Amino acid sequence: MHVILVQLALILIIAKISGELCERWLKQPAVLGELVGGVLIGQSVLGWIPGEDVFLHQLAEIGAVLLLFEIGLESNLDDLFKVGKQALWVAFAGVVLPFVFGYFVAHALGRTVMEAIFVGAAMTATSVGITARVFTDLKSLHTKEARIVLGAAVVDDVIGLIILAVVSGMAVTKVISWSAVGLQTFMALVFLVGAIVIGVRATPFLLHWARKMQTRAALSSSAVIFCFLLSALAEMVQLAPIVGAFAAGLVLDKTDDKVHIEQKIKSLADLFVPVFFVMVGARMDAQMFNPATASGRTTLILGGVLLVIAVLGKMLGGISVPGKGLKRLTIGVGMIPRGEVGLIFANMGLSSRVIDNSLYAAIIFVVITTTFMTPPLLKWLVSQHRPKGGQPAETHSTPVVEVV
């Protein structure tokens, strides 16, 4: 028992220190520091944390579930239906193009069909949090371009989770056919819609009784129970547990207790989510980036190619959006950063033994690089369109898509 406790303490220490360094000195999200910190203490560098430890892996999975629960709580269902045609265009183009590019490039490089599908799926995600932070810092959050990007990124998350549900089911059954893909897609949609429709009607009664209870944290505990049950139900029907967690968050976002639940869940997520990111890093073999070895050169080449198509796919989706007077390059760059969903794809692919260490490292390389490159590019583009005197660019009266 003492070994596990020491390992957990070490994971949290490295998560906080590396996250702090990343946010304070590099002005980047703490998640990048947690990933790098995980690589440092992982099996291929210092060897302090075993990347394949079953118990630590299960704790990390709980972190992933809570992470998607948080994202669901921050994604308003009403806003998803108000994103507009332009945001939908960017979202769908930003999913289809990277998926197609990723699939065909991976297959052309000798990867199996299942591996190619996982690569394409991992390329579809967009990190709404990173782009939203940059637009906020530049006081450009209310420009038309920012609203299109943020709306599209939220839709991307929903589509990405449906794709994740499909590919995770394929990974379990090891069956690849149009009928299997159609069945998994149908199941994912039915589960999401059913969970939301039933959940919206059932949760008021659940929370009503929880509010009447005198025991400590009854309301927030009920929310977590609801999240865990939906996650378990998702896995029982061969979907990823995080799909159920996301659905639970969307449902509870509609309740009057959302703010209270969100505050309480954040404290719990702050403990478990860093474990997930550190363990993702700990599982990566740093030797896969050694150019002196054949496997290292293969990973670097694969990572570089995937980076190009990852950027190109999102850029084309932004540049092709219809409409007059739009700064399309800004929209395209805003869609570039991959985020948590991309990491979950990679982690699930490795856990199910669909992808190998080289492909796992290449996908993480894409996530880290796109996250680092987007803020300076976006800041430069926005500054080019600012009026003289440094005032924020003119805003437009398009519907707001609120993204926390």
N, C-alpha and C positions, 0 to 999 in steps of 0.2 A: 504493500500500500504506500509506503513512504517513497518508493521510486516514482509512482504515478504522481504523487503530490509535488515532488520536486520537479518533475517534468512539466507539470501544469504551471507551476510558479515560474519556471524558466521561460515557457512559451509566452506567458503574460508579460514578463519583464521585457523580453526582447521585442514583443509587439508594441509596448508603450514607448520604449526608448527609440526604436527604429521609426515608429510612426511619428514621434515628436520631432526627430531629426528631419524627416521628410517634409513635414508641414512647416516647421520653423525655418529651415535653411534652404530647402529646394522649392518651397511654395507649391508642393504637390500633395495629393491626397495621402492620408496615413496608410491606406491599403497598400500602396507601393512599398512603403518602408516595411510593412508587415511581411510582404512577400519576400523581399530581399533578406530580411531578418530570418525568415524561415529557411531560406537557402543556406544561410551562414551556419545555423545550428543544426541543419539537417544532415542526412546520412552521407552526403557526398563531400561535405567540407569538414566541420568540426565533429559531426557524428554524435551530438548530444541528444538528438531527438530521432527516434526510429520512424521513418516515413510511413511504414506499413503497420504500425502498432494498431491493433484492432480497437482497443478502448479509446485511444486518442482520435482515431478515425471516426468513431461513432460520435464523440463529442464535437468534432468538426462538422459532422453532418447536422447535428442539432443547431450549430451556428449558422449553417446554410439555410436551414428551415426558418430560423428567427430572422435572418437577413431578408428573405423573401416575404416574410410576414410584415416586416417593417415597410418594405417597398410597396406592398399591397395597401397598407394603411395610409401611405403618402400618395397613392394614385387614386384620384377621385373618379368614380364611374361616370358621373355627369360630364366631367371635363373630357373623358375619352370620346364621348359622342359629340363634342363641340370643337374638335381639333380642326375641322375644315378640310376641304378638298386638297389644298396644297400640302398640309401636314400629312394627310393620308398618302398622297403621291410620294412624298419623300420617304415615308415609313416603308411602304411596300417596295419601292425601288431600292431602298437601302437594305432590304432583306433579300429580295430576289437576286440582285446582281452579285453581292458578296457570296451568297450561297452557291450560285451557279459557277462563279469564278473559282471559288475554293474547291468545289467538287471536281471540276474538270482539271484544274492544275494538279491537285493531289493525285488524281487518277493517272494523269499523264506522267507523273513522277514515280509511278510504280506502286502506288498505294492501293489497297483493296477497295472494293465498292463501299463496304461499311466504314472503313477509315476515311474515305473521301467524303462520305455523308457527314461524319462527325466534324471534319474540317470545315466543310461548307456551313454547317449549323453554327459552329463556334464563331464564324466570321460575321454573323448576322447581328450580334448584340451591339447596343450603343449605350454608353454610360451617361445617363441624363444628369447625374450629380456633378460631374466634372464640368460639363459645358454650362450648366446652370450657374455654377460658382464663378466661372470666368465672365459670363454676361453680367452677373450681379456686381462683380468687382469693377467692371467697366461702365456701370450704370446704364447698361443697354438691354436690360431684361425685358423692357416693354416695347422694343422695336419689333417690327413685323417678322424679321428674320429670326430673332430669338424665340418668338412664340411658335413659329413653324418648326424650328429645331426641337424645342422642348416637347411640343405636342407629338411630333414624329418619334422622338426617342421613347416616350411613354408607350406609344402604340407598338414600337419595336420590341419593348420588353414583353408585351402581351403575346405578340406573334412569336417571339423567341421562346417563350415558355411553352407554347403549343408545339413548336418544332422540337423542343427538348422532350416533351412528353412523347412525341412520335418516335424520335431516335432512341430514347431510353427503352421504350417498348420493343423496338427492333433489336436492341442490344441484348435484351432478356431472351427473346424468342429465337434470335439468330436467323430470322427469316426476312428476306428482302424481296418484296413484290409490290406491285401497284395495289393489289387488294389489301395487303398487310398495311401499307402506308395509309390507304383510305380508311381502313378500320381504326387504326391508331389515331388518326386525325379526328375521325368522328367521335371516338371515345373521349378524346381530350376536350373537344368542344362541348359534348354533352355533359362531361364532368364539370367543366368551368361554369357553363350556363346553369346547370342543375344546382350546383353548390351555391351559386350566387342567389338564384331565385328562391330556393328553399331557405337558405341561410338568412336572407333579408327578412323573411317572415318569422323565422324561428328565434333569431338572436334577441329581439326585444323581450320575449318571455324569459329567455335564459338570463339576460342581464337584469331584468326586473327582480327575479328571485335572488340573484347575486347581490343586488343593492340592499335587499332586506336582511341579508345575513350579517351577523355581528362579528364573525371570525375575521381575522386579519387578511387583507388583500384578497377578499373574496371576488371582487369585480375583475381585477387584473388576472387572477388565477383562472377564472371562467374563460377569459379571452384566450389564455395560453392553452387551456384544455381544448377549446374549440379549434384552435390552430393545429394542435397535435393530432386530434381525431380526424380532421380533414386531410392532414398530411398522410396519416396511416391509411385512410380510405383510398387516397390516390395511389399509394403503393400497392394496395390490394388489387386494384384494377390495372396494374402494370404501368402506371404513370409515375413520374418522378415525384417524391414527397413535397418538393418545393412548389409544385403546381397547386397542391392543396393548401399550402401555407399562404401562397399569393392570393388564392381565392378567399381564404379566411380574412386576410387583411382588407381586401376589397369590400367584403360584407360588413366588417366592423367599422369601416370608414363611414358607412351610412348611418351609424348610430349616434345618439346624443352623447354617448360616453367616449367618443373617439379621442378627444384630447387627453382625458385621464388615462385611458388605456395606452395611448401612444407614449406618454411620459413614463409609465411604469415598464412597458415593454422595452423601451430604450435602455433602461438600466440593465435589464437581463441580457439584451442583445450586445451591449458593450462588453459583457464578460465572455460570451460565447463566440461572437462573430470574429474577433481577432484570432481565436483558436483555429477557425476555418482557414483564414488567409495564411497564417503561419504554417499550418500543415500542408497547404497547397505548395508553398515554397519548399518545405522540408522534403516533399516527395520528389522534387525535381533533381535530377542528376546534373550537377554543375559541369561535370566532365563532358557533357554533351555539347558544350560550347568551346571545347578545346580544339583550335584549328590544326593542332599538330597530329590529331587522330582522324581516321577516316570517318568515324561516326560523328565527330565534332564538326568536320567540314560539311557533312551531309545535313546536320541540324542547322548550321548557319545559313547554308544555301536555301534550305526549306523555309527557315524563318524569314529570310530576306524576301523570298518570292511571296510568301503569305502576307508579309507586311505590305508589299506593293499592291496586291489585289485587295487587301483589306481597306487600304486608303482609297484606291481607285473605285471600288464598288460604292462606297459611301459618297465619294465626291461626285460620281456620275449621277447618283440619286438626287443630290442637292442641286447640281447644275441643270438638270433636266426639268426641274419643277416649272410648271406653267405660271404665267403671271407677269405683269408689267412692273418695272421699277424695282424688282427684287435684287438684292446683292447675293446672287446665287453661289458665288465662291464662299462667302461667309457661311451660308447654309450647309454647303458640302463639308467644309472644314469642321463645323460644329457637330457633325454626325460621326466624325472619325473615331473618337476614343471608345475602345471596348471597355467593358467593366466587369462587374461581379458575375453577370450571367455567362460571359465568355469563360471565366475561370471555373464556373460550375460545370460547364460543358466539358472542359479539359479534365477536371477532376473525375467526373462521371465516366468519361471515356477510358481513363486509366484504370479506375476501379473495376470496371466491367471487362477490362483487358481487350477492349476494342482497338485502342491506340497504344503504341509503345512509348518508351521514355523519350525518344527523339522527337516524335510528333507532339508529345505533351510539352516538352521544353519549347518547341517552336511556337505553339499556340500561346504559351505564357509570355514568350518574347514579344509576340504581336500585341498582347494586352498591355504590357509594360511600355513598349515603345510608342504606341498610339496615344497612351495616356500622357506620356511625357511631352510629345511633340505638339499636341493640340493647343494647350494654353498659349504658348508664345505665338503660334501661327494665328490663332483667333484674335489675340490682342493686337497684333500687327494689322490684320485686316480691318478690324473695327476702328483702329486709330486712323486708317487711311480715309475713312468715310466721315470722320468727325468734322463739324464745322470749325473754322478757325477760331481760336480762343479756348479750345479744349472742352466745349460744352458737349453734352451727349447729343447723338444724332437725333433727328426728328423722329418722334414716335408715331405710330399709326393706330387707328381706332379699330383694330381687329379684336375679336373675342379673346379674352385672356385664358391661357391654359396654366393653371397653377400647379407648379411642381416643387415639392419641398426637397 
